[in-house]
């Protein structure tokens, strides 16, 4: 317990660590200001007005050639329906009738799929997947009487927390965690606390455990602090939001979609983040037991984490085993929405937990072996 208390006091008295916490708070606030000041909801509304005008012109053009081009008849019928739907959506937007807006959006997306089947609307595979996701999400919103994002829901408490966590993953999050851990290791070298502890008659494994525990708790609390702050800021200015707001997961097939909630997404995010932090801290701790030069520790950490992803671009064979590489799971957004399945159907959320846990156990055992052999941390 004395070891934990000492490590805690050392952390709290570090100006750099306090500055890092302040920086994380600034990131949360600045991101909120950006999505508020540079709000693109007005642009999205204008898009529907422009689309209504373009569809109206398309109807006029098709009507002028429909008598001479028999194939244009089907296209004209679908285009007329599209024009009517979008025109109604513009009215719904102006009146903020979100239920009507969502209902018409669902009709429009289904009409797109119908047009594709009839051969009048060419769609790429990515567009087809997006349409199926949109139908699932908007149907959920409509059935549960929730507002779409165009209504500004992304600035509400729980919704902003969701938006913010998506924004910082994975690179900003990784940078903050690595910087925090490296800074703690650097302070140990500068202050001589590691040599001091090694000279004491403490069990070296107890020292190792206390260090890992402190790093893990503080790094995770940093992420948790940003999540709570994002929720508070969003709630103060735009309300709490809805914990049941939908997130869509899509399988290999475009129509294989399922809906879960933002609250579930955040819990899954924090759980995976915990295992990622554990893996990174154990990796950094292991490397630091071998070499204490900060630059080498940082470089080696980044190479081990990111090199497999780089090699994957040039060596296609690695793709077949990418589920064994931690870097394959760092794109949380793609992992949670199912996009990672398109590259490898074994890259799933459950496998990500097993992967990081497995490597963490290996790194932990290797660290214990090295500390036991060297009799020092």
N, C-alpha and C positions, 0 to 999 in steps of 0.2 A: 504493500500500500504506500510505503514511503517513496518507493521508486516512481509510482504513478503520480504522487503528489509533486515530486521534484520535477518530473517531465512536464506536468501541467503548468507549474509556475514558470518554468523556463519558456514554455510556449507563450504564455500570456504576457510575459515581459519583453517579448521580441517585437520591436517596432515594425519589422517587415511583415510579420504575421498579422499584426493588427491592421497594417496598411492593406494587406491582401483582402481582409474581411471588408474593409471600407471600399476597396476597388470592386469587389463582388456586388456590394450594395449599389455602387454607381452604375455598374453594368445593367442591373435590374431596372433602375430608374431611367437611365438613358434609353434603353430599349423600349420602355413604355412611352416615353416622350416621342420616340421616332414613329411608333405605330399610331400615335395620336396626331402628331403634327403632319406627318406624311400619310394621312389616312387616304386609302385608295377606294373607299366606298363610293365617293362621288364619281370616280372614274368608272367603277363597275356599273353604276346607274346609267352613266352616259353611254356605256357599251351597249346596254339593252336598247336605248333610244336609237343609236346608230344601226343596230341590228334590225330593228323594226323598220327603219327607213330603207335599208338595203333589201330586205325581204319584200317590201312593197314594190320596189323597183323591179325586182326579179319576177314578181307576179305579172307586172305589166309587160315585161319582155316576153315571158312565156305565153301570155295570152295572144301576143301578136304573131307567134309562130306555131301555135298549137294546131291550127287547121292544116298547115302544110307538113308538120312533123308529128306523126302519130305518137311517137315515143315521148313527146313533150307533155302529153296529157297526164300521165302518172306523176311526172315531176311537178306539173302545175298544181295538181291536187294536194300533194304533200307540201309544196311551198306556200300555198294558200293557208293550210292549217298552221304551218310554222309562223307565218305572218300574223295570223289571228292570235296565236298563243303568246308571242312576244309582245304584241300590242297590249294584250291584257296584262302581261307582266309589268309593262311600263306604268300602266294605270295603278296596279297593285303597289308598285314601289312608291309612287307619288302619294298614295293613300296609306302607306305602311301596312297594307293588308298582307301580312306574311303568310297566312294560311293559303290565300288565293295564289300568291306568288309561288309557293312551294308546289301547290297542286299543278299549276301550269308548267313549272319546270320539270316535274316528273313526266307530264304528258309530252313535253318537247323532247326529252331524252329518249322516251320510248318511241317517239316518231322518228328520231334519228336512226334507231335500230331497225325500224320498219323500212325506212328508206334504203338502208344498206341491203336488207334482204331483197328488196325490189330492184336493186341495182341503180337507184337514182342518186344515192348519197355514198360516195366512196369514203371509207373509214380505214385508218391504219389500226394495227393491233393495239397500240398504246391508247388510241382514242376510244376504242371499244371497251377496253378495261376501265378507262376513266368514266365512261358513260354508265357502266354497270355500278361502279362505286358511287357515283352521284345519285343514281336512282335509289340505291340502298340507304344512303345517308339522308337524302331528302324525304324519303318515305318515312323513315324513323322520326325526323323532325316534324313532319306533317301529322303523323299519328299521335305524337306526344305534345303537340301544340307548342313547339319550340321555334325560336327565331333562327333564320340562317345567318351565316357570318356577315353577309352584306348589311345586316342590321346593326353591326358593330359589336357582336357578342365576343369577339376575340379580346376586347378590352375589359371584360368582366373578370372578377376575381379568379375563380377556378379555371376559366377559359384562358385567361392571360397566363396563369401558371403553366398550363399545357402549351401555349404558344411559346412562352419563354424557354421552357425546357427543350422544346424541339429546336429552338434557335441556337442554344449554346452547345448542342451535341453534334458531333463528339469532340470537336477540336478545342473549343474554348474550355470545356469541362476538363479535358485531358491536360491542357496547359496549366490550369489552375491547380489541379491535383499534383502534377509533377513539380511545379514551381514550389508549392507548399512543402512537399516532402524533401526536395533538394535543399531548400532553405533551412529546414530543420537539421539536416545532415551537415550542412555547411556551418551552422552555428555550433554544432558539436565539435567540429574540427577547430574553429576559431577560438572557442572558449575552453577547449581542452577537456570538456566534460566526458568525452568517450574514454580518453586515457585515464581520467580520474576514476571513472567507474571500473575500468579494467584493473586498476590497482587495488580496488577494494575486494574484501573476501565475500562478495556476492556470487551466487550461482549465475554463471554467464547466460544460461538459458532463461533465467528469470529476467535478466536485463533485456534479452532479445524479445521476450514476450511483452514486456512493458512498453518497449519502443514501438513494436508493431501495433499494439492496442491503442497507444496514444495517436500514432499517425492515422490509423484507420478511423478512429472516432472523430478527430478534428477534420479530416478530409471529407468525411460523410456529412458532418455537421455543417460544413461550408456549403455543400449542395442543398442540404435541408434548409439552411438559413435563407438561401436565395429563393427557394421554392415558397417558403412562408412569406417572405417579403413581397414576392410577386403577387401572391394571393391577397395580401393586405392592401397593397397599392391598388390593384384592380378593384377590390371590394369597396374601397373608400370612394373612388371616383366613378365607378360604373355598376356597383352592386356585386353581389356574391357570384352570380352566374348560376349555371345549372350543372350539378355533379353528374347528371345522367346525359349530358351532351354526347352525341355519338362520335365514335371513331370507327372507320371501316377497315376490316382485314380482308384481303383478297388472296385466294389461292392461285394455283397454277392456271386454272380455267377462269376466263373472264367473268363468268356468271357465278363462280364459287365465292360468294361474299358473305361475311358475317359482321354483325355490329356489336361492339362493346362500348363502354362508357369512358368518359374522360377520367373519372375517378379510378377506374380499373387501370387505365393506361398509366396514370401517375404512379400507382402502387407498383405496377410492373416495372416502370422506369426506375423508381428508387431502389427496388430489389436488385435489378440488373446493375445499376450504378454501384451499389454496395459491393457486389462481386468484382466489378471492374476495378474499383478502388483497392480492394483487397489484393487482387492480382498485381496491380501496379506497385503498391507499397511493398509487397513481398519481393517483387522483382528488384526494385530499387534497393531494398535492404540487403538482398543477397549480393548484388553487385558492390554495394558499399562495404561489405565485409571483406571483399577481395581488394578493392582499390578505393581510396578516399578522395580522389581528385574529382571535383564537382563536374567539370566539363566531360570527363570520361564517363562518369556515372550517367549523366544526362544523355550523352551520345549513344552509349550502349543501350540504354533503355529505349530510346526512340528507334534505334535500328532493329532491336528485337521485336518491338511492337508493330512497326510500320513496314519493315523490309518485305515480309511475305506478301503484302498487298501490292507492292511495286513489282516483285518478281512474278506475281500472278498475271500482270499485263503482258509480260514477255515470254512466260513459260505456261502455255495453256494447260499443261498436264497438272499443274498445281491446283487448278480450279476444281478438279475431281475430288481433292482432299481438303478443300477450303474450310469445311466444317470443323476441321481439327485445329485451325488457326484462330487465335483470339481476335486478330485484326478483322476477320470476316464479320464479326458481330458488333463492331464499333459504330456502325451506322444505325443508330437506334430507330430512326424514323422509318427506314426501309425494312428493318426487322419487324417492327410492330405493325406495319401495313401489309406485309407479305411480299414486298418487291424483291427481297433477297431470294425468294424461292425460284425466281426466274433464272438466276445464275446457278443455284444449287438448292435442290429441294430439301436438303438436310440442314440448311441454315435456318433454324427455327428458334423461337424464344427459349423453349425448354432446353434445347441443345446448347444454347449460349450459356445458360446457368451451369450445366454440366462441364462445359469447356473451361470456363473461368475457374470453377471450383476445382476441377482436376489439376489444372496448371498451378493453382494456388497451393494445393496440397503438396505437389511436387517441389515447388520453390521453398515451401516451409520446411520440408524434410531435408532438402539440400542445405538450407541455411543452418539448420540444427547440426547437420553433419560437419559443416565447415567450422562453426563455432566450437563444437565439441573437440575437433582436431586441433584448432588453433588456441583454444582456451581463452579466447577474447572475442569481443564483438567488433 
